[in-house]
Amino acid sequence: MRPRSNGELSDALNQARAAWANCAAEVDMVAACQAGVGASTAAPAIVPGVSAHE
């Protein structure tokens, strides 16, 4: 669905920025993990779609 007003366009931009920020945070987390930052001897299993904070 395409935006039909400036308000809808602004909302779409805000949603895109939020998604971009979430993606960047996840990329940073993976990069830090791969670099060994904060690594422990027993790393938790990563399950797609499941948050460790639930």
PyMOL Python script that loads the backbone (N, CA, C, O; Angstrom):
from pymol import cmd

cmd.read_pdbstr("""\
ATOM      1  N   MET A   1       0.848  -1.178   0.000  1.00  0.00           N
ATOM      2  CA  MET A   1       0.000   0.000   0.000  1.00  0.00           C
ATOM      3  C   MET A   1       0.892   1.240   0.000  1.00  0.00           C
ATOM      4  O   MET A   1       1.798   1.357   0.825  1.00  0.00           O
ATOM      5  N   ARG A   2       0.641   2.136  -0.898  1.00  0.00           N
ATOM      6  CA  ARG A   2       1.470   3.331  -0.967  1.00  0.00           C
ATOM      7  C   ARG A   2       0.821   4.473  -0.178  1.00  0.00           C
ATOM      8  O   ARG A   2      -0.404   4.548  -0.083  1.00  0.00           O
ATOM      9  N   PRO A   3       1.633   5.343   0.375  1.00  0.00           N
ATOM     10  CA  PRO A   3       1.108   6.492   1.126  1.00  0.00           C
ATOM     11  C   PRO A   3       0.311   7.419   0.213  1.00  0.00           C
ATOM     12  O   PRO A   3       0.705   7.679  -0.924  1.00  0.00           O
ATOM     13  N   ARG A   4      -0.822   7.916   0.731  1.00  0.00           N
ATOM     14  CA  ARG A   4      -1.669   8.805  -0.063  1.00  0.00           C
ATOM     15  C   ARG A   4      -1.700  10.225   0.482  1.00  0.00           C
ATOM     16  O   ARG A   4      -2.358  11.099  -0.082  1.00  0.00           O
ATOM     17  N   SER A   5      -0.986  10.455   1.582  1.00  0.00           N
ATOM     18  CA  SER A   5      -0.936  11.805   2.150  1.00  0.00           C
ATOM     19  C   SER A   5       0.438  12.008   2.783  1.00  0.00           C
ATOM     20  O   SER A   5       1.203  11.060   2.959  1.00  0.00           O
ATOM     21  N   ASN A   6       0.731  13.243   3.115  1.00  0.00           N
ATOM     22  CA  ASN A   6       2.007  13.529   3.770  1.00  0.00           C
ATOM     23  C   ASN A   6       2.107  12.812   5.112  1.00  0.00           C
ATOM     24  O   ASN A   6       3.182  12.351   5.496  1.00  0.00           O
ATOM     25  N   GLY A   7       0.987  12.718   5.824  1.00  0.00           N
ATOM     26  CA  GLY A   7       0.987  12.016   7.111  1.00  0.00           C
ATOM     27  C   GLY A   7       1.312  10.542   6.946  1.00  0.00           C
ATOM     28  O   GLY A   7       2.091   9.982   7.718  1.00  0.00           O
ATOM     29  N   GLU A   8       0.712   9.909   5.934  1.00  0.00           N
ATOM     30  CA  GLU A   8       0.991   8.494   5.676  1.00  0.00           C
ATOM     31  C   GLU A   8       2.437   8.306   5.223  1.00  0.00           C
ATOM     32  O   GLU A   8       3.084   7.322   5.583  1.00  0.00           O
ATOM     33  N   LEU A   9       2.939   9.251   4.431  1.00  0.00           N
ATOM     34  CA  LEU A   9       4.326   9.180   3.985  1.00  0.00           C
ATOM     35  C   LEU A   9       5.275   9.318   5.177  1.00  0.00           C
ATOM     36  O   LEU A   9       6.277   8.609   5.267  1.00  0.00           O
ATOM     37  N   SER A  10       4.955  10.224   6.078  1.00  0.00           N
ATOM     38  CA  SER A  10       5.764  10.402   7.282  1.00  0.00           C
ATOM     39  C   SER A  10       5.749   9.141   8.144  1.00  0.00           C
ATOM     40  O   SER A  10       6.783   8.726   8.668  1.00  0.00           O
ATOM     41  N   ASP A  11       4.570   8.534   8.287  1.00  0.00           N
ATOM     42  CA  ASP A  11       4.463   7.291   9.060  1.00  0.00           C
ATOM     43  C   ASP A  11       5.295   6.181   8.421  1.00  0.00           C
ATOM     44  O   ASP A  11       5.974   5.430   9.121  1.00  0.00           O
ATOM     45  N   ALA A  12       5.242   6.078   7.097  1.00  0.00           N
ATOM     46  CA  ALA A  12       6.011   5.054   6.389  1.00  0.00           C
ATOM     47  C   ALA A  12       7.511   5.278   6.585  1.00  0.00           C
ATOM     48  O   ALA A  12       8.267   4.325   6.772  1.00  0.00           O
ATOM     49  N   LEU A  13       7.933   6.532   6.541  1.00  0.00           N
ATOM     50  CA  LEU A  13       9.343   6.857   6.758  1.00  0.00           C
ATOM     51  C   LEU A  13       9.763   6.491   8.176  1.00  0.00           C
ATOM     52  O   LEU A  13      10.838   5.926   8.381  1.00  0.00           O
ATOM     53  N   ASN A  14       8.923   6.808   9.153  1.00  0.00           N
ATOM     54  CA  ASN A  14       9.236   6.466  10.545  1.00  0.00           C
ATOM     55  C   ASN A  14       9.337   4.954  10.732  1.00  0.00           C
ATOM     56  O   ASN A  14      10.213   4.477  11.453  1.00  0.00           O
ATOM     57  N   GLN A  15       8.456   4.206  10.095  1.00  0.00           N
ATOM     58  CA  GLN A  15       8.508   2.742  10.185  1.00  0.00           C
ATOM     59  C   GLN A  15       9.780   2.207   9.536  1.00  0.00           C
ATOM     60  O   GLN A  15      10.413   1.292  10.064  1.00  0.00           O
ATOM     61  N   ALA A  16      10.152   2.772   8.398  1.00  0.00           N
ATOM     62  CA  ALA A  16      11.370   2.331   7.715  1.00  0.00           C
ATOM     63  C   ALA A  16      12.604   2.638   8.559  1.00  0.00           C
ATOM     64  O   ALA A  16      13.519   1.819   8.648  1.00  0.00           O
ATOM     65  N   ARG A  17      12.627   3.814   9.175  1.00  0.00           N
ATOM     66  CA  ARG A  17      13.764   4.176  10.032  1.00  0.00           C
ATOM     67  C   ARG A  17      13.859   3.255  11.245  1.00  0.00           C
ATOM     68  O   ARG A  17      14.955   2.860  11.642  1.00  0.00           O
ATOM     69  N   ALA A  18      12.719   2.914  11.829  1.00  0.00           N
ATOM     70  CA  ALA A  18      12.712   2.010  12.983  1.00  0.00           C
ATOM     71  C   ALA A  18      13.217   0.628  12.578  1.00  0.00           C
ATOM     72  O   ALA A  18      13.996   0.010  13.304  1.00  0.00           O
ATOM     73  N   ALA A  19      12.775   0.148  11.425  1.00  0.00           N
ATOM     74  CA  ALA A  19      13.234  -1.159  10.942  1.00  0.00           C
ATOM     75  C   ALA A  19      14.735  -1.123  10.661  1.00  0.00           C
ATOM     76  O   ALA A  19      15.449  -2.082  10.955  1.00  0.00           O
ATOM     77  N   TRP A  20      15.202  -0.032  10.099  1.00  0.00           N
ATOM     78  CA  TRP A  20      16.620   0.121   9.806  1.00  0.00           C
ATOM     79  C   TRP A  20      17.428   0.120  11.108  1.00  0.00           C
ATOM     80  O   TRP A  20      18.483  -0.509  11.179  1.00  0.00           O
ATOM     81  N   ALA A  21      16.943   0.812  12.125  1.00  0.00           N
ATOM     82  CA  ALA A  21      17.630   0.850  13.420  1.00  0.00           C
ATOM     83  C   ALA A  21      17.680  -0.538  14.051  1.00  0.00           C
ATOM     84  O   ALA A  21      18.706  -0.932  14.606  1.00  0.00           O
ATOM     85  N   ASN A  22      16.580  -1.278  13.969  1.00  0.00           N
ATOM     86  CA  ASN A  22      16.560  -2.640  14.513  1.00  0.00           C
ATOM     87  C   ASN A  22      17.557  -3.527  13.780  1.00  0.00           C
ATOM     88  O   ASN A  22      18.269  -4.317  14.400  1.00  0.00           O
ATOM     89  N   CYS A  23      17.605  -3.395  12.479  1.00  0.00           N
ATOM     90  CA  CYS A  23      18.535  -4.187  11.675  1.00  0.00           C
ATOM     91  C   CYS A  23      19.979  -3.831  12.037  1.00  0.00           C
ATOM     92  O   CYS A  23      20.817  -4.718  12.198  1.00  0.00           O
ATOM     93  N   ALA A  24      20.264  -2.552  12.161  1.00  0.00           N
ATOM     94  CA  ALA A  24      21.618  -2.117  12.506  1.00  0.00           C
ATOM     95  C   ALA A  24      22.026  -2.639  13.879  1.00  0.00           C
ATOM     96  O   ALA A  24      23.172  -3.043  14.075  1.00  0.00           O
ATOM     97  N   ALA A  25      21.094  -2.633  14.828  1.00  0.00           N
ATOM     98  CA  ALA A  25      21.394  -3.152  16.165  1.00  0.00           C
ATOM     99  C   ALA A  25      21.713  -4.641  16.108  1.00  0.00           C
ATOM    100  O   ALA A  25      22.616  -5.115  16.798  1.00  0.00           O
ATOM    101  N   GLU A  26      20.977  -5.369  15.292  1.00  0.00           N
ATOM    102  CA  GLU A  26      21.228  -6.807  15.166  1.00  0.00           C
ATOM    103  C   GLU A  26      22.575  -7.068  14.487  1.00  0.00           C
ATOM    104  O   GLU A  26      23.309  -7.971  14.889  1.00  0.00           O
ATOM    105  N   VAL A  27      22.899  -6.286  13.465  1.00  0.00           N
ATOM    106  CA  VAL A  27      24.190  -6.424  12.799  1.00  0.00           C
ATOM    107  C   VAL A  27      25.315  -6.123  13.785  1.00  0.00           C
ATOM    108  O   VAL A  27      26.315  -6.841  13.818  1.00  0.00           O
ATOM    109  N   ASP A  28      25.164  -5.071  14.586  1.00  0.00           N
ATOM    110  CA  ASP A  28      26.172  -4.737  15.593  1.00  0.00           C
ATOM    111  C   ASP A  28      26.345  -5.872  16.595  1.00  0.00           C
ATOM    112  O   ASP A  28      27.467  -6.196  16.984  1.00  0.00           O
ATOM    113  N   MET A  29      25.227  -6.480  17.014  1.00  0.00           N
ATOM    114  CA  MET A  29      25.279  -7.578  17.966  1.00  0.00           C
ATOM    115  C   MET A  29      26.039  -8.765  17.370  1.00  0.00           C
ATOM    116  O   MET A  29      26.881  -9.363  18.040  1.00  0.00           O
ATOM    117  N   VAL A  30      25.749  -9.103  16.131  1.00  0.00           N
ATOM    118  CA  VAL A  30      26.422 -10.228  15.478  1.00  0.00           C
ATOM    119  C   VAL A  30      27.908  -9.925  15.320  1.00  0.00           C
ATOM    120  O   VAL A  30      28.747 -10.788  15.576  1.00  0.00           O
ATOM    121  N   ALA A  31      28.237  -8.712  14.904  1.00  0.00           N
ATOM    122  CA  ALA A  31      29.639  -8.339  14.729  1.00  0.00           C
ATOM    123  C   ALA A  31      30.384  -8.414  16.053  1.00  0.00           C
ATOM    124  O   ALA A  31      31.512  -8.905  16.100  1.00  0.00           O
ATOM    125  N   ALA A  32      29.766  -7.933  17.130  1.00  0.00           N
ATOM    126  CA  ALA A  32      30.396  -7.997  18.448  1.00  0.00           C
ATOM    127  C   ALA A  32      30.580  -9.439  18.886  1.00  0.00           C
ATOM    128  O   ALA A  32      31.613  -9.791  19.456  1.00  0.00           O
ATOM    129  N   CYS A  33      29.592 -10.268  18.626  1.00  0.00           N
ATOM    130  CA  CYS A  33      29.679 -11.681  18.989  1.00  0.00           C
ATOM    131  C   CYS A  33      30.808 -12.354  18.220  1.00  0.00           C
ATOM    132  O   CYS A  33      31.585 -13.115  18.795  1.00  0.00           O
ATOM    133  N   GLN A  34      30.900 -12.080  16.941  1.00  0.00           N
ATOM    134  CA  GLN A  34      31.939 -12.693  16.124  1.00  0.00           C
ATOM    135  C   GLN A  34      33.325 -12.190  16.500  1.00  0.00           C
ATOM    136  O   GLN A  34      34.316 -12.896  16.315  1.00  0.00           O
ATOM    137  N   ALA A  35      33.396 -10.978  17.026  1.00  0.00           N
ATOM    138  CA  ALA A  35      34.676 -10.414  17.443  1.00  0.00           C
ATOM    139  C   ALA A  35      35.070 -10.907  18.834  1.00  0.00           C
ATOM    140  O   ALA A  35      36.192 -10.672  19.282  1.00  0.00           O
ATOM    141  N   GLY A  36      34.159 -11.582  19.509  1.00  0.00           N
ATOM    142  CA  GLY A  36      34.455 -12.114  20.829  1.00  0.00           C
ATOM    143  C   GLY A  36      34.206 -11.139  21.957  1.00  0.00           C
ATOM    144  O   GLY A  36      34.605 -11.403  23.091  1.00  0.00           O
ATOM    145  N   VAL A  37      33.566 -10.032  21.685  1.00  0.00           N
ATOM    146  CA  VAL A  37      33.264  -9.047  22.717  1.00  0.00           C
ATOM    147  C   VAL A  37      32.209  -9.612  23.647  1.00  0.00           C
ATOM    148  O   VAL A  37      31.126  -9.993  23.203  1.00  0.00           O
ATOM    149  N   GLY A  38      32.512  -9.668  24.913  1.00  0.00           N
ATOM    150  CA  GLY A  38      31.545 -10.176  25.885  1.00  0.00           C
ATOM    151  C   GLY A  38      31.320 -11.667  25.764  1.00  0.00           C
ATOM    152  O   GLY A  38      30.303 -12.183  26.227  1.00  0.00           O
ATOM    153  N   ALA A  39      32.259 -12.364  25.146  1.00  0.00           N
ATOM    154  CA  ALA A  39      32.084 -13.806  24.966  1.00  0.00           C
ATOM    155  C   ALA A  39      32.235 -14.528  26.294  1.00  0.00           C
ATOM    156  O   ALA A  39      33.038 -14.142  27.143  1.00  0.00           O
ATOM    157  N   SER A  40      31.462 -15.563  26.452  1.00  0.00           N
ATOM    158  CA  SER A  40      31.569 -16.405  27.639  1.00  0.00           C
ATOM    159  C   SER A  40      31.861 -17.825  27.188  1.00  0.00           C
ATOM    160  O   SER A  40      31.833 -18.122  25.993  1.00  0.00           O
ATOM    161  N   THR A  41      32.139 -18.700  28.140  1.00  0.00           N
ATOM    162  CA  THR A  41      32.461 -20.077  27.781  1.00  0.00           C
ATOM    163  C   THR A  41      31.240 -20.841  27.315  1.00  0.00           C
ATOM    164  O   THR A  41      31.363 -21.788  26.538  1.00  0.00           O
ATOM    165  N   ALA A  42      30.070 -20.448  27.773  1.00  0.00           N
ATOM    166  CA  ALA A  42      28.837 -21.137  27.380  1.00  0.00           C
ATOM    167  C   ALA A  42      27.908 -20.141  26.700  1.00  0.00           C
ATOM    168  O   ALA A  42      27.120 -19.467  27.363  1.00  0.00           O
ATOM    169  N   ALA A  43      28.000 -20.051  25.388  1.00  0.00           N
ATOM    170  CA  ALA A  43      27.144 -19.130  24.638  1.00  0.00           C
ATOM    171  C   ALA A  43      25.753 -19.733  24.493  1.00  0.00           C
ATOM    172  O   ALA A  43      25.624 -20.922  24.202  1.00  0.00           O
ATOM    173  N   PRO A  44      24.707 -18.926  24.693  1.00  0.00           N
ATOM    174  CA  PRO A  44      23.341 -19.439  24.533  1.00  0.00           C
ATOM    175  C   PRO A  44      23.036 -19.746  23.073  1.00  0.00           C
ATOM    176  O   PRO A  44      23.586 -19.120  22.167  1.00  0.00           O
ATOM    177  N   ALA A  45      22.169 -20.698  22.860  1.00  0.00           N
ATOM    178  CA  ALA A  45      21.749 -21.040  21.506  1.00  0.00           C
ATOM    179  C   ALA A  45      20.892 -19.918  20.948  1.00  0.00           C
ATOM    180  O   ALA A  45      20.085 -19.325  21.665  1.00  0.00           O
ATOM    181  N   ILE A  46      21.069 -19.633  19.684  1.00  0.00           N
ATOM    182  CA  ILE A  46      20.273 -18.600  19.023  1.00  0.00           C
ATOM    183  C   ILE A  46      19.193 -19.286  18.207  1.00  0.00           C
ATOM    184  O   ILE A  46      19.479 -20.094  17.324  1.00  0.00           O
ATOM    185  N   VAL A  47      17.947 -18.953  18.517  1.00  0.00           N
ATOM    186  CA  VAL A  47      16.813 -19.521  17.805  1.00  0.00           C
ATOM    187  C   VAL A  47      16.121 -18.391  17.062  1.00  0.00           C
ATOM    188  O   VAL A  47      15.663 -17.441  17.697  1.00  0.00           O
ATOM    189  N   PRO A  48      16.029 -18.460  15.720  1.00  0.00           N
ATOM    190  CA  PRO A  48      15.388 -17.388  14.959  1.00  0.00           C
ATOM    191  C   PRO A  48      13.965 -17.125  15.440  1.00  0.00           C
ATOM    192  O   PRO A  48      13.178 -18.051  15.638  1.00  0.00           O
ATOM    193  N   GLY A  49      13.653 -15.849  15.623  1.00  0.00           N
ATOM    194  CA  GLY A  49      12.300 -15.465  16.003  1.00  0.00           C
ATOM    195  C   GLY A  49      12.016 -15.537  17.487  1.00  0.00           C
ATOM    196  O   GLY A  49      10.903 -15.238  17.917  1.00  0.00           O
ATOM    197  N   VAL A  50      13.014 -15.934  18.287  1.00  0.00           N
ATOM    198  CA  VAL A  50      12.806 -16.041  19.730  1.00  0.00           C
ATOM    199  C   VAL A  50      13.741 -15.062  20.414  1.00  0.00           C
ATOM    200  O   VAL A  50      14.953 -15.102  20.205  1.00  0.00           O
ATOM    201  N   SER A  51      13.182 -14.190  21.225  1.00  0.00           N
ATOM    202  CA  SER A  51      13.966 -13.206  21.939  1.00  0.00           C
ATOM    203  C   SER A  51      14.472 -13.789  23.247  1.00  0.00           C
ATOM    204  O   SER A  51      13.739 -14.485  23.948  1.00  0.00           O
ATOM    205  N   ALA A  52      15.717 -13.507  23.573  1.00  0.00           N
ATOM    206  CA  ALA A  52      16.290 -13.988  24.825  1.00  0.00           C
ATOM    207  C   ALA A  52      15.736 -13.222  26.015  1.00  0.00           C
ATOM    208  O   ALA A  52      15.943 -13.620  27.161  1.00  0.00           O
ATOM    209  N   HIS A  53      15.031 -12.123  25.751  1.00  0.00           N
ATOM    210  CA  HIS A  53      14.515 -11.280  26.823  1.00  0.00           C
ATOM    211  C   HIS A  53      13.078 -11.589  27.184  1.00  0.00           C
ATOM    212  O   HIS A  53      12.480 -10.866  27.980  1.00  0.00           O
ATOM    213  N   GLU A  54      12.510 -12.632  26.627  1.00  0.00           N
ATOM    214  CA  GLU A  54      11.110 -12.964  26.908  1.00  0.00           C
ATOM    215  C   GLU A  54      10.991 -13.739  28.192  1.00  0.00           C
ATOM    216  O   GLU A  54       9.885 -14.106  28.591  1.00  0.00           O
TER     217      GLU A  54
END
""", "prot")
cmd.dss("prot")
cmd.show_as("cartoon", "prot")
cmd.util.cbc("prot")
cmd.orient("prot")
